[in-house]
Amino acid sequence: MQQVKDTARAMVRIGYDGRVHKTFRGPLAAERFANEERVLRYLEKRGCPFVPKVLESDPEALRLVTTNCGARVNQLDERRMDGLYDELETYGVRHGDRFMRNVTYSQQLARFCLIDFEFATILETGEGLEQTSSGVIDLDRAD
């Protein structure tokens, strides 16, 4: 497996079969794991085509295995990036971590995609987590 990310919050590896293996760690790892799984499953039910699909979930190991949404993007104009995050909201989810590091490009889909939903919020229920400069705040409540 190829390691693509190793931070205090997560380790991400891509298997030889192309599947993405993400192991959560650090502050509120269990909550971030549960939030990302919940949001990705919600988006799958809503038919969102430009996010990973959950293939396996291991709550004890805090590990998700998902489909691969392509290669990370190094350049994208702000208007196009904002449009991508705004498009996600039409599927009922606010990403919560609107940065270039969470944008990929899928040659298979011929489009930009979004990854990393641990701080996302489901708009109709208000379920989600919020990332702040001082840490993570649980917002698992309706507004």
N, CA, C and O of each residue as an XYZ file, in Angstrom:
572
protein
N       0.837     -1.191      0.000
C       0.000      0.000      0.000
C       0.874      1.243      0.000
O       1.951      1.268      0.594
N       0.394      2.253     -0.667
C       1.091      3.522     -0.729
C       0.515      4.466      0.326
O      -0.693      4.703      0.358
N       1.374      5.001      1.182
C       0.928      5.949      2.199
C       0.854      7.334      1.564
O       1.824      7.794      0.961
N      -0.309      8.008      1.700
C      -0.467      9.331      1.108
C      -0.644     10.439      2.146
O      -0.540     11.624      1.827
N      -0.913     10.039      3.397
C      -1.090     11.037      4.449
C      -0.780     10.376      5.781
O      -1.231      9.263      6.051
N      -0.005     11.071      6.615
C       0.302     10.569      7.945
C       0.418     11.774      8.868
O       1.482     12.381      8.987
N      -0.698     12.113      9.523
C      -0.737     13.279     10.403
C      -1.218     12.845     11.778
O      -1.516     11.672     11.998
N      -1.290     13.791     12.696
C      -1.780     13.501     14.041
C      -3.243     13.056     14.026
O      -3.687     12.370     14.947
N      -3.993     13.438     12.995
C      -5.422     13.120     12.936
C      -5.772     11.892     12.119
O      -6.809     11.269     12.349
N      -4.907     11.531     11.152
C      -5.257     10.382     10.308
C      -4.053      9.860      9.536
O      -3.097     10.580      9.249
N      -4.148      8.567      9.214
C      -3.214      7.961      8.286
C      -4.044      7.448      7.113
O      -5.036      6.745      7.303
N      -3.632      7.805      5.913
C      -4.355      7.405      4.713
C      -3.392      6.664      3.801
O      -2.297      7.136      3.497
N      -3.840      5.477      3.371
C      -3.053      4.669      2.449
C      -3.950      4.240      1.294
O      -5.157      4.062      1.464
N      -3.350      4.078      0.126
C      -4.089      3.593     -1.037
C      -3.579      2.202     -1.359
O      -2.383      1.996     -1.567
N      -4.502      1.249     -1.399
C      -4.146     -0.129     -1.700
C      -3.847     -0.319     -3.172
O      -4.155      0.542     -3.996
N      -3.252     -1.443     -3.493
C      -2.924     -1.754     -4.880
C      -4.171     -1.907     -5.733
O      -4.111     -1.818     -6.959
N      -5.309     -2.138     -5.073
C      -6.580     -2.233     -5.782
C      -7.241     -0.864     -5.952
O      -8.335     -0.770     -6.509
N      -6.583      0.198     -5.474
C      -7.099      1.553     -5.622
C      -7.975      2.019     -4.478
O      -8.338      3.194     -4.423
N      -8.327      1.122     -3.558
C      -9.188      1.512     -2.450
C      -8.400      2.355     -1.444
O      -7.202      2.149     -1.248
N      -9.086      3.300     -0.815
C      -8.469      4.209      0.148
C      -8.757      3.706      1.560
O      -9.908      3.455      1.917
N      -7.696      3.561      2.360
C      -7.794      3.087      3.745
C      -7.447      4.259      4.658
O      -6.310      4.732      4.660
N      -8.420      4.726      5.431
C      -8.207      5.871      6.322
C      -8.393      5.416      7.761
O      -9.445      4.893      8.128
N      -7.352      5.620      8.579
C      -7.409      5.296      9.999
C      -7.380      6.603     10.781
O      -6.461      7.408     10.629
N      -8.384      6.804     11.610
C      -8.532      8.029     12.394
C      -7.756      7.900     13.695
O      -7.709      6.824     14.292
N      -7.148      8.997     14.136
C      -6.451      9.026     15.421
C      -6.427     10.463     15.926
O      -6.829     11.390     15.222
N      -5.956     10.631     17.143
C      -5.863     11.981     17.711
C      -7.158     12.428     18.358
O      -8.014     11.606     18.684
N      -7.303     13.755     18.546
C      -8.466     14.315     19.251
C      -9.794     13.909     18.613
O      -9.990     14.062     17.407
N     -10.682     13.401     19.423
C     -12.038     13.014     19.010
C     -12.049     12.090     17.797
O     -12.914     12.211     16.929
N     -11.089     11.166     17.734
C     -10.973     10.265     16.578
C     -12.264      9.477     16.345
O     -12.713      9.359     15.205
N     -12.859      8.943     17.398
C     -14.086      8.149     17.241
C     -15.228      8.999     16.698
O     -16.001      8.534     15.860
N     -15.340     10.222     17.163
C     -16.393     11.120     16.700
C     -16.175     11.515     15.243
O     -17.125     11.560     14.462
N     -14.925     11.802     14.877
C     -14.616     12.173     13.498
C     -14.858     10.995     12.555
O     -15.382     11.174     11.455
N     -14.472      9.784     12.989
C     -14.725      8.568     12.212
C     -16.231      8.407     11.972
O     -16.670      8.232     10.836
N     -17.013      8.467     13.050
C     -18.460      8.275     12.948
C     -19.093      9.343     12.066
O     -20.004      9.056     11.289
N     -18.611     10.566     12.189
C     -19.169     11.656     11.390
C     -18.885     11.439      9.908
O     -19.783     11.577      9.078
N     -17.638     11.100      9.572
C     -17.308     10.895      8.158
C     -18.118      9.741      7.573
O     -18.633      9.849      6.460
N     -18.235      8.648      8.306
C     -19.021      7.525      7.795
C     -20.483      7.932      7.603
O     -21.077      7.645      6.564
N     -21.058      8.595      8.596
C     -22.466      9.020      8.519
C     -22.693      9.924      7.310
O     -23.657      9.740      6.567
N     -21.808     10.899      7.112
C     -21.970     11.850      6.012
C     -21.805     11.162      4.660
O     -22.591     11.411      3.746
N     -20.797     10.302      4.518
C     -20.598      9.614      3.236
C     -21.768      8.697      2.906
O     -22.167      8.609      1.745
N     -22.319      8.019      3.888
C     -23.478      7.152      3.631
C     -24.710      7.991      3.267
O     -25.503      7.597      2.412
N     -24.865      9.144      3.918
C     -25.951     10.068      3.592
C     -25.822     10.541      2.137
O     -26.798     10.544      1.388
N     -24.604     10.941      1.750
C     -24.388     11.426      0.384
C     -24.618     10.324     -0.648
O     -25.107     10.594     -1.745
N     -24.272      9.097     -0.305
C     -24.530      7.985     -1.226
C     -26.032      7.805     -1.434
O     -26.484      7.595     -2.560
N     -26.800      7.887     -0.354
C     -28.263      7.777     -0.468
C     -28.840      8.908     -1.309
O     -29.830      8.720     -2.016
N     -28.217     10.086     -1.230
C     -28.678     11.249     -1.996
C     -28.186     11.219     -3.440
O     -28.569     12.071     -4.241
N     -27.341     10.244     -3.780
C     -26.871     10.102     -5.159
C     -25.759     11.057     -5.560
O     -25.594     11.355     -6.743
N     -25.003     11.536     -4.596
C     -23.912     12.459     -4.896
C     -22.781     11.688     -5.591
O     -22.221     10.764     -5.002
N     -22.437     12.056     -6.837
C     -21.469     11.268     -7.606
C     -20.004     11.639     -7.401
O     -19.125     10.930     -7.891
N     -19.719     12.719     -6.699
C     -18.341     13.227     -6.651
C     -17.706     13.166     -5.263
O     -16.912     14.026     -4.884
N     -18.078     12.127     -4.516
C     -17.484     11.864     -3.200
C     -17.191     10.366     -3.100
O     -17.769      9.577     -3.848
N     -16.298      9.961     -2.183
C     -16.011      8.528     -2.025
C     -17.228      7.762     -1.524
O     -18.104      8.324     -0.867
N     -17.269      6.482     -1.842
C     -18.296      5.575     -1.326
C     -17.654      4.684     -0.263
O     -16.538      4.198     -0.449
N     -18.352      4.471      0.839
C     -17.852      3.601      1.901
C     -17.959      2.148      1.436
O     -19.026      1.683      1.035
N     -16.830      1.447      1.500
C     -16.785      0.028      1.139
C     -16.719     -0.863      2.373
O     -17.325     -1.933      2.414
N     -15.967     -0.402      3.390
C     -15.832     -1.135      4.651
C     -15.736     -0.131      5.778
O     -15.259      0.990      5.602
N     -16.203     -0.562      6.948
C     -16.134      0.283      8.136
C     -15.766     -0.588      9.331
O     -16.376     -1.632      9.562
N     -14.764     -0.151     10.087
C     -14.338     -0.877     11.284
C     -14.290      0.114     12.452
O     -13.258      0.743     12.686
N     -15.410      0.257     13.193
C     -15.468      1.219     14.296
C     -14.460      0.947     15.411
O     -14.001      1.884     16.064
N     -14.114     -0.302     15.635
C     -13.147     -0.602     16.693
C     -11.750     -0.125     16.325
O     -11.023      0.382     17.179
N     -11.370     -0.282     15.060
C     -10.049      0.162     14.598
C     -10.078      1.601     14.095
O      -9.041      2.159     13.735
N     -11.275      2.206     14.071
C     -11.468      3.565     13.542
C     -10.926      3.672     12.119
O     -10.180      4.592     11.783
N     -11.327      2.691     11.286
C     -10.818      2.617      9.919
C     -11.967      2.547      8.925
O     -12.891      1.746      9.068
N     -11.885      3.412      7.904
C     -12.821      3.393      6.784
C     -12.064      2.988      5.525
O     -10.922      3.397      5.316
N     -12.699      2.195      4.705
C     -12.174      1.888      3.382
C     -13.197      2.439      2.400
O     -14.385      2.124      2.475
N     -12.715      3.272      1.473
C     -13.607      3.921      0.515
C     -13.079      3.757     -0.907
O     -11.951      3.320     -1.134
N     -13.935      4.122     -1.844
C     -13.490      4.200     -3.228
C     -12.520      5.372     -3.360
O     -12.470      6.256     -2.505
N     -11.773      5.358     -4.423
C     -10.787      6.401     -4.681
C     -11.412      7.457     -5.582
O     -12.019      7.134     -6.603
N     -11.260      8.715     -5.200
C     -11.820      9.820     -5.985
C     -10.750     10.548     -6.796
O     -10.910     11.725     -7.117
N      -9.677      9.864     -7.122
C      -8.685     10.466     -8.000
C      -7.515     11.086     -7.274
O      -7.302     10.851     -6.084
N      -6.762     11.880     -8.008
C      -5.535     12.495     -7.510
C      -5.819     13.869     -6.926
O      -6.725     14.575     -7.368
N      -5.030     14.232     -5.926
C      -5.167     15.573     -5.331
C      -4.892     16.642     -6.375
O      -4.100     16.453     -7.299
N      -5.559     17.753     -6.203
C      -5.437     18.888     -7.114
C      -4.516     19.917     -6.469
O      -4.670     20.238     -5.290
N      -3.568     20.429     -7.231
C      -2.642     21.437     -6.709
C      -3.043     22.850     -7.077
O      -2.666     23.802     -6.395
N      -3.805     22.994     -8.150
C      -4.245     24.322     -8.573
C      -5.694     24.264     -9.018
O      -6.104     23.364     -9.751
N      -6.451     25.233     -8.564
C      -7.850     25.363     -8.959
C      -8.261     26.775     -8.601
O      -8.028     27.228     -7.480
N      -8.876     27.480     -9.555
C      -9.241     28.857     -9.228
C     -10.328     28.873     -8.159
O     -11.118     27.937     -8.036
N     -10.348     29.940     -7.403
C     -11.236     30.055     -6.244
C     -12.708     29.925     -6.622
O     -13.490     29.330     -5.880
N     -13.088     30.474     -7.766
C     -14.480     30.414     -8.209
C     -14.910     28.966     -8.440
O     -15.999     28.560     -8.034
N     -14.051     28.200     -9.090
C     -14.377     26.799     -9.368
C     -14.409     25.979     -8.080
O     -15.272     25.118     -7.908
N     -13.462     26.248     -7.175
C     -13.440     25.523     -5.907
C     -14.693     25.848     -5.087
O     -15.328     24.945     -4.542
N     -15.050     27.128     -4.998
C     -16.269     27.509     -4.280
C     -17.497     26.852     -4.898
O     -18.405     26.427     -4.184
N     -17.524     26.769     -6.232
C     -18.645     26.131     -6.916
C     -18.778     24.668     -6.563
O     -19.889     24.155     -6.436
N     -17.650     23.988     -6.403
C     -17.662     22.572     -6.035
C     -18.224     22.377     -4.629
O     -19.067     21.509     -4.404
N     -17.749     23.194     -3.682
C     -18.271     23.089     -2.306
C     -19.744     23.507     -2.249
O     -20.519     22.939     -1.479
N     -20.132     24.494     -3.058
C     -21.541     24.902     -3.110
C     -22.405     23.798     -3.711
O     -23.529     23.574     -3.262
N     -21.883     23.104     -4.730
C     -22.616     21.988     -5.326
C     -22.887     20.894     -4.293
O     -23.957     20.286     -4.293
N     -21.917     20.648     -3.416
C     -22.100     19.663     -2.351
C     -23.307     20.025     -1.487
O     -24.058     19.145     -1.065
N     -23.492     21.305     -1.228
C     -24.614     21.737     -0.385
C     -25.963     21.448     -1.021
O     -26.962     21.333     -0.309
N     -26.020     21.326     -2.361
C     -27.287     20.957     -3.009
C     -27.662     19.507     -2.679
O     -28.810     19.102     -2.859
N     -26.687     18.730     -2.196
C     -26.944     17.358     -1.738
C     -27.181     17.310     -0.228
O     -27.302     16.229      0.348
N     -27.248     18.482      0.413
C     -27.605     18.543      1.828
C     -26.459     18.440      2.805
O     -26.678     18.109      3.971
N     -25.221     18.717      2.360
C     -24.061     18.618      3.239
C     -23.167     19.840      3.089
O     -22.851     20.266      1.979
N     -22.768     20.391      4.221
C     -21.748     21.450      4.263
C     -20.434     20.775      4.655
O     -20.376     20.073      5.665
N     -19.392     20.981      3.872
C     -18.139     20.244      4.047
C     -17.448     20.535      5.370
O     -17.049     19.597      6.061
N     -17.293     21.789      5.745
C     -16.689     22.135      7.029
C     -15.178     22.263      7.012
O     -14.583     22.637      8.023
N     -14.538     21.959      5.881
C     -13.072     22.051      5.774
C     -12.747     22.420      4.323
O     -12.115     21.654      3.597
N     -13.199     23.618      3.921
C     -13.143     24.059      2.525
C     -11.740     24.502      2.121
O     -11.430     25.693      2.092
N     -10.913     23.527      1.815
C      -9.551     23.831      1.386
C      -9.198     22.988      0.169
O      -9.811     21.953     -0.094
N      -8.191     23.460     -0.569
C      -7.709     22.762     -1.759
C      -7.284     21.329     -1.436
O      -7.421     20.440     -2.277
N      -6.775     21.098     -0.235
C      -6.294     19.752      0.116
C      -7.394     18.698      0.077
O      -7.107     17.501      0.082
N      -8.643     19.131      0.040
C      -9.771     18.200      0.020
C     -10.434     18.093     -1.352
O     -11.543     17.575     -1.478
N      -9.744     18.586     -2.368
C     -10.237     18.503     -3.744
C      -9.358     17.521     -4.513
O      -8.130     17.574     -4.444
N     -10.013     16.628     -5.244
C      -9.297     15.687     -6.107
C      -9.872     15.791     -7.516
O     -10.907     16.418     -7.738
N      -9.185     15.169     -8.451
C      -9.719     15.093     -9.814
C      -9.759     13.629    -10.223
O      -8.745     12.932    -10.172
N     -10.929     13.172    -10.627
C     -11.113     11.798    -11.078
C     -11.130     11.773    -12.599
O     -12.038     12.319    -13.226
N     -10.122     11.136    -13.192
C     -10.123     10.983    -14.646
C     -11.271     10.082    -15.079
O     -11.856     10.280    -16.144
N     -11.590      9.089    -14.250
C     -12.680      8.174    -14.563
C     -14.018      8.911    -14.651
O     -14.828      8.632    -15.535
N     -14.246      9.851    -13.733
C     -15.491     10.634    -13.741
C     -15.375     11.896    -14.593
O     -16.382     12.519    -14.931
N     -14.145     12.269    -14.937
C     -13.862     13.498    -15.694
C     -14.425     14.718    -14.962
O     -15.083     15.577    -15.549
N     -14.135     14.761    -13.639
C     -14.620     15.900    -12.859
C     -13.861     16.001    -11.542
O     -13.185     15.068    -11.108
N     -14.001     17.181    -10.920
C     -13.427     17.400     -9.599
C     -14.322     16.728     -8.561
O     -15.540     16.653     -8.722
N     -13.691     16.243     -7.496
C     -14.395     15.545     -6.426
C     -13.941     16.105     -5.079
O     -12.966     16.853     -5.005
N     -14.655     15.739     -4.021
C     -14.309     16.161     -2.666
C     -14.052     14.948     -1.785
O     -14.695     13.908     -1.927
N     -13.102     15.100     -0.875
C     -12.761     14.047      0.080
C     -12.721     14.638      1.486
O     -12.852     15.849      1.660
N     -12.542     13.784      2.481
C     -12.274     14.194      3.868
C     -13.474     14.888      4.508
O     -13.523     16.115      4.594
N     -14.433     14.092      4.953
C     -15.702     14.613      5.471
C     -15.829     14.533      6.982
O     -16.944     14.538      7.504
N     -14.717     14.459      7.694
C     -14.803     14.299      9.144
C     -15.376     15.517      9.856
O     -15.838     15.396     10.990
N     -15.358     16.699      9.217
C     -15.914     17.909      9.830
C     -17.169     18.391      9.114
O     -17.587     19.534      9.302
N     -17.770     17.540      8.301
C     -18.954     17.924      7.536
C     -20.204     17.931      8.410
O     -20.245     17.318      9.476
N     -21.219     18.640      7.930
C     -22.504     18.732      8.616
C     -23.618     18.380      7.648
O     -23.651     18.875      6.521
N     -24.531     17.525      8.089
C     -25.740     17.236      7.321
C     -26.716     18.368      7.612
O     -27.141     18.544      8.753
N     -27.068     19.127      6.595
C     -27.815     20.370      6.794
C     -29.211     20.159      7.367
O     -29.640     20.950      8.207
N     -29.938     19.120      6.946
C     -31.315     18.960      7.409
C     -31.407     18.594      8.886
O     -32.418     18.876      9.529
N     -30.361     17.967      9.435
C     -30.402     17.553     10.839
C     -29.455     18.358     11.726
O     -29.616     18.382     12.946
N     -28.470     19.014     11.118
C     -27.471     19.740     11.893
C     -26.404     18.840     12.480
O     -25.562     19.308     13.247
N     -26.416     17.542     12.137
C     -25.409     16.614     12.668
C     -24.061     16.892     12.025
O     -23.949     17.012     10.805
N     -23.032     16.994     12.875
C     -21.696     17.182     12.335
C     -20.720     17.658     13.378
O     -21.054     17.810     14.553
N     -19.516     17.887     12.927
C     -18.444     18.412     13.767
C     -17.927     19.691     13.142
O     -18.032     19.891     11.932
N     -17.375     20.548     13.967
C     -16.782     21.784     13.455
C     -15.329     21.839     13.877
O     -14.987     21.534     15.020
N     -14.485     22.227     12.948
C     -13.063     22.393     13.233
C     -12.801     23.881     13.475
O     -13.232     24.725     12.689
N     -12.105     24.194     14.548
C     -11.728     25.571     14.832
C     -10.215     25.655     14.927
O      -9.534     24.630     14.931
N      -9.690     26.860     15.004
C      -8.242     27.020     15.103
C      -7.693     26.446     16.401
O      -6.517     26.090     16.471
N      -8.532     26.353     17.430
C      -8.062     25.832     18.714
C      -8.387     24.354     18.920
O      -8.065     23.789     19.965
N      -9.019     23.728     17.936
C      -9.333     22.305     18.093
C     -10.634     21.937     17.436
O     -11.051     22.584     16.475
N     -11.277     20.915     17.933
C     -12.504     20.391     17.367
C     -13.633     20.586     18.361
O     -13.492     20.300     19.550
N     -14.755     21.076     17.857
C     -15.936     21.260     18.696
C     -17.040     20.371     18.156
O     -17.310     20.381     16.955
N     -17.672     19.613     19.014
C     -18.774     18.744     18.622
C     -20.018     19.590     18.432
O     -20.416     20.333     19.329
N     -20.632     19.475     17.258
C     -21.871     20.178     16.972
C     -22.974     19.193     16.602
O     -23.792     19.490     15.731
N     -23.015     18.052     17.231
C     -23.952     16.998     16.893
C     -25.346     17.356     17.404
O     -25.896     16.698     18.288
N     -25.891     18.406     16.826
C     -27.204     18.904     17.228
C     -27.811     19.694     16.093
O     -27.096     20.147     15.199
N     -29.104     19.864     16.115
C     -29.786     20.697     15.111
C     -29.665     22.159     15.508
O     -29.711     22.503     16.689
N     -29.511     23.013     14.504
C     -29.430     24.472     14.762
C     -30.792     25.107     14.774
O     -30.908     26.316     14.975
